Amino acid sequence: MSSFPVKAQPSEQITRIEPTHGWVSLKLNEVWNYRELLYFLTWRDIKVRYKQTVIGAAWAIIQPLMTMIVFSLFFGGLAGIPSDGIPYPIFSYAALVPWTFFANGMQLSSQSLVGSSNLIKKVYFPRLTIPIASVVSGVVDFMLAFVILIILMLIYGIVPTINVIFLPFFLLLAFITALGVGLWLSAMNVQFRDVRYTVPFLTQFWLFITPIAYPSSLITNDLLRTLYAINPMAGVVEGFRWALLGTDTAPGPMILVSTLAAVILFVSGLFYFRRMEKSFADVV
Amino acid sequence: MSDIAVHIEDIGKEYHIGAMGKAHTTARDALVDTVMAPLRRVRSVLQGRAAVHDEESFWALKSVSFDVSHGEVVGIIGRNGAGKSTLLKILARITEPTRGYATVHGRVGALLEVGTGFHPELSGRENVYLNGAILGMSRQEIARKFDEIVAFANIEKFIDTPVKHYSSGMGLRLGFAVAAHLEPEILIVDEVLAVGDTEFQRKCLGKMQDVSQSGRTVLFVSHNMGSVRALCSRCVVLKSGTVEFDGSTDEGIGYYLAQAQVNIEGEEIPADVRREGSGIVRFEAMRLLNQYDEPISVLTTGEAVTFELDYRHVRLDTSPGNMFFFIHFNTLLGERLFNLSTRYAYSGVFPPPSGTIRCTLPRLPLVPGSYIVEITCKIDKEIYDHISGIKTVQVSEGDYYGTGKVPPASGGSMLIDQDWAIADERVPLLDAR
């Protein structure tokens, strides 16, 4: 078998199977060796997502678009919430695009392990590929929603700043945050199905503590606003606005704090996941 | 390259079974426990421990050690719950051992199920790629073997149809076809041949034979002694999580079947023999009698034999109605030859709640050898008592056909009544009779 997981290793490959204790190594190289499986799992998730739906991938656009319309009417219109001098619809939509990516990624990945229990019980592969694939598959939806964002910007005649080159970084930040939460929740979900009930609540809660319907510039104290960015999505959302719309809600310190928080969430999630991994097949 | 392919050293696996909570002495205790339990659990989750401290556990594998050399085809057999599947799951790295270790020299391919990860919404083609990737094949490898896989599964016409529209047989064939084209150095197979129709099983067995003859190392779990014997050169018998026997296939199968037998000494059936079923009816004695109703220990081909079974219904005083009795005859490999049953071959009155049944075979249609007898009592479809391997009976040579000649076992285990007529081409057949 010229199988890819072992391509990098010599033909005389020795595997030692023994109990692991406590904190184990992350073995990220193994995930890399299994990248083709990751590709296929992602591809499957994308392919299957909108099967047997009437409007198919349009769902990827409708979700943020409808939320933007509701926000614009009630928060922007009726409540008169400020929007950093940007037209409110595009102000909220620029935040809703990464937010939707994050929220879907978090939801899908936290259910992913339990949903793949038949695989986990029958085949060996690095389990990390499952939640990773479900977050990665959301990138397609993100792209579709992003196209609408570009169209909206054209309509409103907004030219992105040069900072737009940082956009991939903010997407990566959203990715890491979603995966970090997803790693924690998916591993917990294997043993405690409470997670299923927590996620919708968590998503709603997180939506309100993230500056989507309102600008974080409402917090006038610089230090407090920086602390606010402990919520990594605050950094992502303000980062998107800064890069695309040229808002000046000081991104520097906020982004730094958000990045730090996201990395902590992600790395701790990785370790927790790896630690719980050995019991997945027995418990799921 | 060392000679050892798999080295297993003192492997043990402990499972936790959720105990149904501790008994609460007072309502206050119960309330406090309900409130505190989530907190305790949250703490244990954060510490990365499963919340299992106060749960019962059992060892699915106690201590298993053996080595497998390169090119060996080893059958792993044992009763349900002996730990066979747990051992395979550990070797396939699906689950971790609780203690001990194993070293595996070479690339492992594990086949614990056919068509793992098939997605019903995807087409056959897409599923071949997905399933192949899950089993550890690279994309180029699958592409190279794709036509071969589809041809083996024999579903060329439907390859672009979503799998949800497949019949279950087609799904199985496609799943096995992908797995059959996996080429690991060490192959671990669990009971996959037990599914599908006979045609499919034969195809699988043929493919497995190719694999086992190609010099690859195979670990094979099965309940089918026929396929174990066809494939394996060596046999490991597991019992309650330990290795009970390790040696040649024939001896191993013999050991396993002997261990699965009760084999009573006299005619009484002790109350504590291993039985299955609800136990509401119990067999109490079994007698083998010859044509003069004298007890015998060895049967003779072609001679009359009578089975007498005493049974007792522990509750009823009146007849339970649809009560049926079965006497099964199996080969030493566990294959069923035929059975005697009141369900099909008897149409008299319902049996009384307790009593004796007699079944006479006027001419025993078995060639000389050893046979395993099982007895079953059912009420409707439910098993009330079942004793597998109640006795291994010996059959000695006899003149079944009354021709003065003794048919050898090479012609098959069973004998059947037959009339021959042979015609001379110059004399019409009817006249010759």
Interface residues (C-beta under 8 A of the other chain):
Chain A: M1 S2 S3 F4 P5 V6 K7 E12 Q13 I14 T15 R16 I17 E18 P19 T20 G22 W23 E36 L37 Y39 F40 L41 R44 K47 V48 K51 Q52 S116 N118 L119 I120 K121 K122 V123 Y124 F125 M188 Q191 F192 Y272 R275 M276 K278 S279 A281 D282 V283
Chain B: M1 Y15 R41 V45 G48 A50 A51 K89 I90 L91 A92 R93 I94 T95 E96 P97 T98 R99 G100 Y101 A102 T103 V104 H105 G106 R107 V108 G109 A110 L112 E113 T116 G117 H119 E121 L122 E126 Y129 L130 A133 I134 L135 G136 M137 S138 R139 Q140 E141 L182 E183 P184 E185
